[in-house]
Amino acid sequence: MKKILILGCGRSGKDTLAELLQKYYGFSYKSSSEISNELFIFDKIKDKFGYKSLEECFNDRFNHRDIWYDMICEYNKYDKSRLSKEILKKYDCYVGMRDLDEFEASKHLFDVIIYVDANKRVKEVEDTNKIDIDLAHFIMTNNKTLEDFETKVKTVGNLLIC
């Protein structure tokens, strides 16, 4: 199975893309936020924010993007591809990389890099994504309906399994 990196700003549809690739083509995935929460974030910030569970911490990540970004960078301090390697041990897709140094150190691990762009649908400005859209192999726009996006995913998915 090909190894896929899915990039994009918050709420652009990265996880939706991964879910659809799993549903239609069997690609497994894990988001950087999800695995980071399981590996180290929850344990480090649960007391500070009063989280009782991994799920509660994960669901509140949007309120602390800078903290999560900094903690992932710290985790990758001595090996910028560390999180990528952790994810790719078990999964086909890494969803949500945000740091340019991590990207540069890890890009050789992926067969395909997809950027999900929803700049017309999502007006939120996110400054934790440091990876430029032009670094991706494919750009998938996600500015219309879920059905429209699903059609695009099926087209790209057919290319990925060839």
Wavefront OBJ file of the C-alpha trace (Angstrom):
o trace
v 0.000 0.000 0.000
v 1.205 3.491 -0.766
v 2.177 5.818 2.076
v 0.213 9.076 1.993
v 0.711 12.394 3.748
v -2.395 14.578 4.025
v -1.798 18.277 4.666
v -4.020 21.335 5.052
v -5.275 23.967 7.438
v -7.620 23.214 10.311
v -11.122 22.097 9.374
v -10.231 21.772 5.690
v -11.295 18.120 5.470
v -8.039 16.240 6.023
v -9.625 13.644 8.292
v -12.608 13.347 5.964
v -10.233 12.583 3.101
v -8.511 9.906 5.190
v -11.845 8.423 6.277
v -13.014 8.199 2.665
v -9.717 6.665 1.520
v -10.179 4.077 4.250
v -13.829 3.448 3.388
v -13.342 3.015 -0.358
v -9.758 1.775 -0.685
v -8.718 0.303 2.667
v -6.026 2.854 3.544
v -5.454 3.064 7.297
v -4.721 6.414 8.905
v -3.844 8.284 12.049
v -3.782 12.026 12.581
v -0.792 13.719 14.146
v -3.093 15.121 16.828
v -4.600 11.763 17.678
v -1.371 9.798 17.969
v 0.433 12.686 19.731
v -2.374 12.831 22.258
v -2.020 9.113 22.915
v 1.793 9.143 23.062
v 2.546 12.256 25.120
v 0.225 15.277 24.979
v -2.548 14.060 27.277
v -0.114 13.063 30.010
v 1.649 16.427 29.852
v -1.389 18.758 29.832
v -4.235 16.846 31.496
v -3.691 18.446 34.901
v -3.200 21.953 33.489
v -6.555 21.886 31.675
v -8.391 19.389 33.893
v -8.901 16.726 31.226
v -10.336 13.459 32.483
v -9.803 11.440 29.290
v -7.851 11.245 26.052
v -11.074 12.018 24.202
v -11.750 15.185 26.200
v -8.209 16.407 25.570
v -8.394 15.565 21.844
v -11.750 17.313 21.410
v -10.360 20.528 22.938
v -7.242 20.666 20.745
v -8.667 23.472 18.590
v -8.509 25.797 21.605
v -4.805 25.098 22.130
v -3.334 24.700 18.633
v -0.124 26.536 19.531
v 0.502 24.299 22.551
v -0.091 21.142 20.516
v 2.150 22.407 17.692
v 4.978 23.238 20.111
v 4.684 19.885 21.885
v 4.858 17.954 18.610
v 7.901 19.999 17.567
v 9.507 19.190 20.922
v 8.760 15.472 20.429
v 10.529 15.679 17.051
v 13.394 17.816 18.378
v 16.213 15.322 17.823
v 14.663 13.479 14.882
v 12.333 15.649 12.814
v 10.810 12.547 11.218
v 10.142 10.779 14.533
v 6.348 11.191 14.559
v 6.109 10.306 10.873
v 8.001 7.070 11.499
v 5.761 6.242 14.483
v 2.617 6.705 12.420
v 3.910 4.838 9.371
v 4.801 1.766 11.473
v 1.078 0.980 11.676
v -0.772 3.230 9.231
v -0.786 4.094 5.527
v -1.733 7.756 5.955
v -0.396 10.494 8.194
v -2.988 13.226 8.579
v -2.185 16.767 9.676
v 1.544 17.420 9.657
v 2.081 21.160 10.213
v 5.793 21.842 10.662
v 8.014 22.586 7.653
v 11.143 21.069 9.239
v 9.217 17.868 9.965
v 7.956 17.871 6.396
v 11.445 18.309 4.916
v 12.818 15.494 7.096
v 9.903 13.153 6.364
v 8.762 13.770 2.802
v 10.900 10.912 1.453
v 8.832 8.487 3.579
v 5.677 9.182 1.547
v 4.692 8.102 -1.940
v 1.996 10.755 -2.277
v 1.477 14.128 -0.595
v -2.016 15.631 -0.771
v -2.998 19.111 0.379
v -6.674 19.669 1.180
v -7.614 23.276 0.460
v -10.894 24.728 1.750
v -9.935 28.403 1.668
v -13.333 29.513 0.341
v -15.337 27.439 2.802
v -13.217 27.830 5.941
v -12.457 31.422 6.841
v -10.525 30.596 10.030
v -6.906 31.707 9.913
v -4.571 29.071 11.284
v -0.987 29.996 11.891
v 0.268 26.578 13.031
v 0.347 25.168 9.495
v 3.796 26.052 8.174
v 3.717 23.837 5.068
v 2.984 25.583 1.794
v 0.334 24.187 -0.514
v 2.821 24.126 -3.406
v 4.834 21.347 -1.737
v 2.087 18.774 -2.307
v 1.827 16.412 -5.265
v -1.951 16.879 -5.396
v -4.209 19.700 -4.240
v -7.786 18.720 -3.480
v -10.217 21.581 -3.084
v -12.976 21.073 -0.554
v -15.133 24.172 -0.877
v -18.441 22.622 -1.900
v -20.541 19.734 -0.618
v -19.427 16.486 0.957
v -20.747 14.687 -2.134
v -18.536 16.834 -4.380
v -15.505 16.108 -2.204
v -16.335 12.393 -2.136
v -16.356 12.318 -5.946
v -12.894 13.895 -5.985
v -11.650 11.407 -3.396
v -12.846 8.502 -5.546
v -10.956 9.903 -8.527
v -7.748 10.357 -6.553
v -8.214 7.017 -4.812
v -8.419 5.223 -8.143
v -5.079 6.784 -9.076
v -3.537 5.762 -5.755
v -4.331 2.080 -6.136
v -2.924 1.801 -9.659
l 1 2 3 4 5 6 7 8 9 10 11 12 13 14 15 16 17 18 19 20 21 22 23 24 25 26 27 28 29 30 31 32 33 34 35 36 37 38 39 40 41 42 43 44 45 46 47 48 49 50 51 52 53 54 55 56 57 58 59 60 61 62 63 64 65 66 67 68 69 70 71 72 73 74 75 76 77 78 79 80 81 82 83 84 85 86 87 88 89 90 91 92 93 94 95 96 97 98 99 100 101 102 103 104 105 106 107 108 109 110 111 112 113 114 115 116 117 118 119 120 121 122 123 124 125 126 127 128 129 130 131 132 133 134 135 136 137 138 139 140 141 142 143 144 145 146 147 148 149 150 151 152 153 154 155 156 157 158 159 160 161 162
